[in-house]
Amino acid sequence: MVKNLIHDPLILSKPSENATKDDMQAAYDLLDTLAANIRTCVGMAANMIGIHKRIIVFTDGAKRRLMFNPEIISKAAPYETEEGCLSLLGEPRKTTRYKVIKVRYHDEKFAVRTEQFRDLTAQIIQHEIDHCSGILI
């Protein structure tokens, strides 16, 4: 189900709790909400729809991906960039990102996975993991 977006920085800055298998509906709602906003959004974290669980969704090329409890376990090649956010009003903000990251996460079956990402996909994941930690750009 498509959910309304949260814009309150106080709510968005609250760190999220680890997700469990019981949070699958929240993940589906997040995927639906991303699909509804796909023209202006490439990734979302569950706190953007008012659910403080470590769940992110993002586009990876033409595919939409889902991660539970993602954590960056290595990063390389920092660079400065500017990012906007569907939940935050105003102009894009400067931030530091890494060109290559390795992420450990649970997939939709709650199996633990480790995967490396590069370039734009890595940037999107970093932005969404920041949301899970209550970090706003």
Secondary structure as UniProt FT lines:
FT   HELIX           9..12
FT   HELIX           21..23
FT   HELIX           24..36
FT   TURN            37..40
FT   STRAND          43..45
FT   HELIX           46..49
FT   STRAND          55..60
FT   TURN            61..62
FT   STRAND          63..85
FT   TURN            86..87
FT   STRAND          88..106
FT   TURN            108..109
FT   STRAND          112..118
FT   HELIX           119..132
FT   TURN            133..134
//
